[in-house]
Amino acid sequence: MQAYKQFGNSVAVPVIEAIAKKMYKVMNRTYGIGTTTSKKLQ
């Protein structure tokens, strides 16, 4: 259980960025949001 808690706190920033970019692309495709910030994330 302790190892699982520690793993949750050790996610690297590039991993979070990659997940956020994928989420953004799906949300933009699905809902058409984020047209003003699309260049920042791509």
PDB file with SEQRES, HELIX, SHEET and CRYST1 records, atoms N, CA, C and O in Angstrom:
SEQRES   1 A   42  MET GLN ALA TYR LYS GLN PHE GLY ASN SER VAL ALA VAL          
SEQRES   2 A   42  PRO VAL ILE GLU ALA ILE ALA LYS LYS MET TYR LYS VAL          
SEQRES   3 A   42  MET ASN ARG THR TYR GLY ILE GLY THR THR THR SER LYS          
SEQRES   4 A   42  LYS LEU GLN                                                  
HELIX    1 AA1 GLN A    2  GLY A    8  1                                   7    
HELIX    2 AA2 VAL A   13  TYR A   31  1                                  19    
HELIX    3 AA3 SER A   38  LEU A   41  1                                   4    
CRYST1    1.000    1.000    1.000  90.00  90.00  90.00 P 1           1          
ATOM      1  N   MET A   1       0.824  -1.198   0.000  1.00  0.00           N  
ATOM      2  CA  MET A   1       0.000   0.000   0.000  1.00  0.00           C  
ATOM      3  C   MET A   1       0.865   1.258   0.000  1.00  0.00           C  
ATOM      4  O   MET A   1       0.558   2.216  -0.710  1.00  0.00           O  
ATOM      5  N   GLN A   2       1.935   1.267   0.781  1.00  0.00           N  
ATOM      6  CA  GLN A   2       2.820   2.434   0.841  1.00  0.00           C  
ATOM      7  C   GLN A   2       3.486   2.689  -0.514  1.00  0.00           C  
ATOM      8  O   GLN A   2       3.624   3.839  -0.931  1.00  0.00           O  
ATOM      9  N   ALA A   3       3.893   1.628  -1.193  1.00  0.00           N  
ATOM     10  CA  ALA A   3       4.523   1.794  -2.504  1.00  0.00           C  
ATOM     11  C   ALA A   3       3.552   2.434  -3.489  1.00  0.00           C  
ATOM     12  O   ALA A   3       3.955   3.257  -4.310  1.00  0.00           O  
ATOM     13  N   TYR A   4       2.287   2.067  -3.413  1.00  0.00           N  
ATOM     14  CA  TYR A   4       1.279   2.642  -4.296  1.00  0.00           C  
ATOM     15  C   TYR A   4       1.110   4.128  -4.025  1.00  0.00           C  
ATOM     16  O   TYR A   4       0.999   4.913  -4.968  1.00  0.00           O  
ATOM     17  N   LYS A   5       1.087   4.531  -2.769  1.00  0.00           N  
ATOM     18  CA  LYS A   5       0.955   5.948  -2.415  1.00  0.00           C  
ATOM     19  C   LYS A   5       2.152   6.736  -2.921  1.00  0.00           C  
ATOM     20  O   LYS A   5       1.995   7.841  -3.441  1.00  0.00           O  
ATOM     21  N   GLN A   6       3.342   6.179  -2.774  1.00  0.00           N  
ATOM     22  CA  GLN A   6       4.541   6.879  -3.228  1.00  0.00           C  
ATOM     23  C   GLN A   6       4.565   6.988  -4.743  1.00  0.00           C  
ATOM     24  O   GLN A   6       5.012   8.001  -5.282  1.00  0.00           O  
ATOM     25  N   PHE A   7       4.097   5.974  -5.430  1.00  0.00           N  
ATOM     26  CA  PHE A   7       4.061   6.013  -6.888  1.00  0.00           C  
ATOM     27  C   PHE A   7       3.175   7.153  -7.375  1.00  0.00           C  
ATOM     28  O   PHE A   7       3.508   7.817  -8.356  1.00  0.00           O  
ATOM     29  N   GLY A   8       2.080   7.381  -6.719  1.00  0.00           N  
ATOM     30  CA  GLY A   8       1.170   8.449  -7.109  1.00  0.00           C  
ATOM     31  C   GLY A   8       1.773   9.828  -6.982  1.00  0.00           C  
ATOM     32  O   GLY A   8       1.343  10.758  -7.665  1.00  0.00           O  
ATOM     33  N   ASN A   9       2.755   9.976  -6.125  1.00  0.00           N  
ATOM     34  CA  ASN A   9       3.394  11.270  -5.919  1.00  0.00           C  
ATOM     35  C   ASN A   9       4.623  11.471  -6.794  1.00  0.00           C  
ATOM     36  O   ASN A   9       5.253  12.527  -6.725  1.00  0.00           O  
ATOM     37  N   SER A  10       4.978  10.497  -7.608  1.00  0.00           N  
ATOM     38  CA  SER A  10       6.229  10.596  -8.349  1.00  0.00           C  
ATOM     39  C   SER A  10       6.033  10.657  -9.859  1.00  0.00           C  
ATOM     40  O   SER A  10       6.908  10.221 -10.608  1.00  0.00           O  
ATOM     41  N   VAL A  11       4.926  11.177 -10.313  1.00  0.00           N  
ATOM     42  CA  VAL A  11       4.678  11.273 -11.751  1.00  0.00           C  
ATOM     43  C   VAL A  11       5.485  12.437 -12.307  1.00  0.00           C  
ATOM     44  O   VAL A  11       5.412  13.556 -11.798  1.00  0.00           O  
ATOM     45  N   ALA A  12       6.249  12.169 -13.348  1.00  0.00           N  
ATOM     46  CA  ALA A  12       7.118  13.184 -13.938  1.00  0.00           C  
ATOM     47  C   ALA A  12       6.302  14.214 -14.721  1.00  0.00           C  
ATOM     48  O   ALA A  12       5.243  13.905 -15.267  1.00  0.00           O  
ATOM     49  N   VAL A  13       6.810  15.425 -14.763  1.00  0.00           N  
ATOM     50  CA  VAL A  13       6.129  16.522 -15.464  1.00  0.00           C  
ATOM     51  C   VAL A  13       5.911  16.203 -16.942  1.00  0.00           C  
ATOM     52  O   VAL A  13       4.820  16.470 -17.447  1.00  0.00           O  
ATOM     53  N   PRO A  14       6.890  15.646 -17.665  1.00  0.00           N  
ATOM     54  CA  PRO A  14       6.634  15.331 -19.077  1.00  0.00           C  
ATOM     55  C   PRO A  14       5.477  14.352 -19.285  1.00  0.00           C  
ATOM     56  O   PRO A  14       4.783  14.416 -20.300  1.00  0.00           O  
ATOM     57  N   VAL A  15       5.271  13.459 -18.336  1.00  0.00           N  
ATOM     58  CA  VAL A  15       4.143  12.524 -18.439  1.00  0.00           C  
ATOM     59  C   VAL A  15       2.832  13.283 -18.328  1.00  0.00           C  
ATOM     60  O   VAL A  15       1.903  13.038 -19.098  1.00  0.00           O  
ATOM     61  N   ILE A  16       2.751  14.198 -17.379  1.00  0.00           N  
ATOM     62  CA  ILE A  16       1.540  15.008 -17.206  1.00  0.00           C  
ATOM     63  C   ILE A  16       1.293  15.859 -18.446  1.00  0.00           C  
ATOM     64  O   ILE A  16       0.154  15.994 -18.892  1.00  0.00           O  
ATOM     65  N   GLU A  17       2.357  16.434 -19.002  1.00  0.00           N  
ATOM     66  CA  GLU A  17       2.212  17.251 -20.214  1.00  0.00           C  
ATOM     67  C   GLU A  17       1.680  16.417 -21.373  1.00  0.00           C  
ATOM     68  O   GLU A  17       0.802  16.867 -22.108  1.00  0.00           O  
ATOM     69  N   ALA A  18       2.202  15.211 -21.541  1.00  0.00           N  
ATOM     70  CA  ALA A  18       1.754  14.345 -22.631  1.00  0.00           C  
ATOM     71  C   ALA A  18       0.285  13.976 -22.466  1.00  0.00           C  
ATOM     72  O   ALA A  18      -0.473  13.980 -23.436  1.00  0.00           O  
ATOM     73  N   ILE A  19      -0.112  13.660 -21.248  1.00  0.00           N  
ATOM     74  CA  ILE A  19      -1.517  13.324 -20.988  1.00  0.00           C  
ATOM     75  C   ILE A  19      -2.407  14.529 -21.260  1.00  0.00           C  
ATOM     76  O   ILE A  19      -3.474  14.394 -21.860  1.00  0.00           O  
ATOM     77  N   ALA A  20      -1.972  15.709 -20.820  1.00  0.00           N  
ATOM     78  CA  ALA A  20      -2.763  16.927 -21.025  1.00  0.00           C  
ATOM     79  C   ALA A  20      -2.924  17.238 -22.508  1.00  0.00           C  
ATOM     80  O   ALA A  20      -4.001  17.648 -22.940  1.00  0.00           O  
ATOM     81  N   LYS A  21      -1.869  17.047 -23.289  1.00  0.00           N  
ATOM     82  CA  LYS A  21      -1.949  17.308 -24.725  1.00  0.00           C  
ATOM     83  C   LYS A  21      -2.940  16.369 -25.397  1.00  0.00           C  
ATOM     84  O   LYS A  21      -3.725  16.791 -26.246  1.00  0.00           O  
ATOM     85  N   LYS A  22      -2.903  15.098 -25.019  1.00  0.00           N  
ATOM     86  CA  LYS A  22      -3.849  14.138 -25.608  1.00  0.00           C  
ATOM     87  C   LYS A  22      -5.281  14.471 -25.209  1.00  0.00           C  
ATOM     88  O   LYS A  22      -6.192  14.414 -26.036  1.00  0.00           O  
ATOM     89  N   MET A  23      -5.476  14.820 -23.938  1.00  0.00           N  
ATOM     90  CA  MET A  23      -6.816  15.199 -23.477  1.00  0.00           C  
ATOM     91  C   MET A  23      -7.304  16.429 -24.226  1.00  0.00           C  
ATOM     92  O   MET A  23      -8.467  16.495 -24.624  1.00  0.00           O  
ATOM     93  N   TYR A  24      -6.427  17.396 -24.416  1.00  0.00           N  
ATOM     94  CA  TYR A  24      -6.791  18.625 -25.113  1.00  0.00           C  
ATOM     95  C   TYR A  24      -7.239  18.327 -26.545  1.00  0.00           C  
ATOM     96  O   TYR A  24      -8.249  18.854 -27.012  1.00  0.00           O  
ATOM     97  N   LYS A  25      -6.475  17.477 -27.232  1.00  0.00           N  
ATOM     98  CA  LYS A  25      -6.824  17.156 -28.615  1.00  0.00           C  
ATOM     99  C   LYS A  25      -8.193  16.494 -28.706  1.00  0.00           C  
ATOM    100  O   LYS A  25      -8.989  16.825 -29.586  1.00  0.00           O  
ATOM    101  N   VAL A  26      -8.466  15.567 -27.804  1.00  0.00           N  
ATOM    102  CA  VAL A  26      -9.761  14.883 -27.815  1.00  0.00           C  
ATOM    103  C   VAL A  26     -10.882  15.857 -27.484  1.00  0.00           C  
ATOM    104  O   VAL A  26     -11.927  15.852 -28.134  1.00  0.00           O  
ATOM    105  N   MET A  27     -10.665  16.693 -26.473  1.00  0.00           N  
ATOM    106  CA  MET A  27     -11.700  17.658 -26.089  1.00  0.00           C  
ATOM    107  C   MET A  27     -11.944  18.669 -27.200  1.00  0.00           C  
ATOM    108  O   MET A  27     -13.086  19.051 -27.456  1.00  0.00           O  
ATOM    109  N   ASN A  28     -10.889  19.098 -27.851  1.00  0.00           N  
ATOM    110  CA  ASN A  28     -11.036  20.066 -28.934  1.00  0.00           C  
ATOM    111  C   ASN A  28     -11.796  19.439 -30.101  1.00  0.00           C  
ATOM    112  O   ASN A  28     -12.649  20.085 -30.710  1.00  0.00           O  
ATOM    113  N   ARG A  29     -11.489  18.194 -30.408  1.00  0.00           N  
ATOM    114  CA  ARG A  29     -12.172  17.500 -31.490  1.00  0.00           C  
ATOM    115  C   ARG A  29     -13.635  17.253 -31.140  1.00  0.00           C  
ATOM    116  O   ARG A  29     -14.511  17.379 -31.995  1.00  0.00           O  
ATOM    117  N   THR A  30     -13.898  16.902 -29.890  1.00  0.00           N  
ATOM    118  CA  THR A  30     -15.252  16.554 -29.466  1.00  0.00           C  
ATOM    119  C   THR A  30     -16.117  17.777 -29.233  1.00  0.00           C  
ATOM    120  O   THR A  30     -17.264  17.825 -29.679  1.00  0.00           O  
ATOM    121  N   TYR A  31     -15.573  18.767 -28.536  1.00  0.00           N  
ATOM    122  CA  TYR A  31     -16.373  19.915 -28.106  1.00  0.00           C  
ATOM    123  C   TYR A  31     -16.023  21.206 -28.830  1.00  0.00           C  
ATOM    124  O   TYR A  31     -16.731  22.201 -28.678  1.00  0.00           O  
ATOM    125  N   GLY A  32     -14.945  21.218 -29.616  1.00  0.00           N  
ATOM    126  CA  GLY A  32     -14.555  22.407 -30.345  1.00  0.00           C  
ATOM    127  C   GLY A  32     -14.086  23.534 -29.455  1.00  0.00           C  
ATOM    128  O   GLY A  32     -14.352  24.703 -29.735  1.00  0.00           O  
ATOM    129  N   ILE A  33     -13.384  23.192 -28.377  1.00  0.00           N  
ATOM    130  CA  ILE A  33     -12.905  24.224 -27.453  1.00  0.00           C  
ATOM    131  C   ILE A  33     -11.427  24.491 -27.670  1.00  0.00           C  
ATOM    132  O   ILE A  33     -10.728  23.713 -28.320  1.00  0.00           O  
ATOM    133  N   GLY A  34     -10.973  25.577 -27.127  1.00  0.00           N  
ATOM    134  CA  GLY A  34      -9.545  25.859 -27.069  1.00  0.00           C  
ATOM    135  C   GLY A  34      -8.927  26.386 -28.337  1.00  0.00           C  
ATOM    136  O   GLY A  34      -7.736  26.172 -28.559  1.00  0.00           O  
ATOM    137  N   THR A  35      -9.670  27.056 -29.169  1.00  0.00           N  
ATOM    138  CA  THR A  35      -9.098  27.536 -30.420  1.00  0.00           C  
ATOM    139  C   THR A  35      -8.048  28.609 -30.199  1.00  0.00           C  
ATOM    140  O   THR A  35      -7.167  28.777 -31.042  1.00  0.00           O  
ATOM    141  N   THR A  36      -8.110  29.341 -29.095  1.00  0.00           N  
ATOM    142  CA  THR A  36      -7.137  30.410 -28.873  1.00  0.00           C  
ATOM    143  C   THR A  36      -5.834  29.896 -28.288  1.00  0.00           C  
ATOM    144  O   THR A  36      -4.804  30.554 -28.431  1.00  0.00           O  
ATOM    145  N   THR A  37      -5.845  28.745 -27.636  1.00  0.00           N  
ATOM    146  CA  THR A  37      -4.623  28.235 -27.017  1.00  0.00           C  
ATOM    147  C   THR A  37      -4.078  27.003 -27.716  1.00  0.00           C  
ATOM    148  O   THR A  37      -3.146  26.378 -27.208  1.00  0.00           O  
ATOM    149  N   SER A  38      -4.624  26.639 -28.855  1.00  0.00           N  
ATOM    150  CA  SER A  38      -4.199  25.403 -29.501  1.00  0.00           C  
ATOM    151  C   SER A  38      -2.733  25.442 -29.914  1.00  0.00           C  
ATOM    152  O   SER A  38      -2.071  24.404 -29.892  1.00  0.00           O  
ATOM    153  N   LYS A  39      -2.211  26.585 -30.284  1.00  0.00           N  
ATOM    154  CA  LYS A  39      -0.815  26.664 -30.697  1.00  0.00           C  
ATOM    155  C   LYS A  39       0.140  26.481 -29.528  1.00  0.00           C  
ATOM    156  O   LYS A  39       1.252  25.987 -29.717  1.00  0.00           O  
ATOM    157  N   LYS A  40      -0.266  26.865 -28.330  1.00  0.00           N  
ATOM    158  CA  LYS A  40       0.588  26.706 -27.160  1.00  0.00           C  
ATOM    159  C   LYS A  40       0.814  25.240 -26.832  1.00  0.00           C  
ATOM    160  O   LYS A  40       1.924  24.857 -26.461  1.00  0.00           O  
ATOM    161  N   LEU A  41      -0.214  24.415 -26.960  1.00  0.00           N  
ATOM    162  CA  LEU A  41      -0.121  23.023 -26.545  1.00  0.00           C  
ATOM    163  C   LEU A  41       0.412  22.105 -27.627  1.00  0.00           C  
ATOM    164  O   LEU A  41       0.842  20.993 -27.319  1.00  0.00           O  
ATOM    165  N   GLN A  42       0.401  22.521 -28.866  1.00  0.00           N  
ATOM    166  CA  GLN A  42       0.833  21.630 -29.942  1.00  0.00           C  
ATOM    167  C   GLN A  42       2.240  21.843 -30.286  1.00  0.00           C  
ATOM    168  O   GLN A  42       2.766  21.173 -31.175  1.00  0.00           O  
TER     169      GLN A  42                                                      
END                                                                             
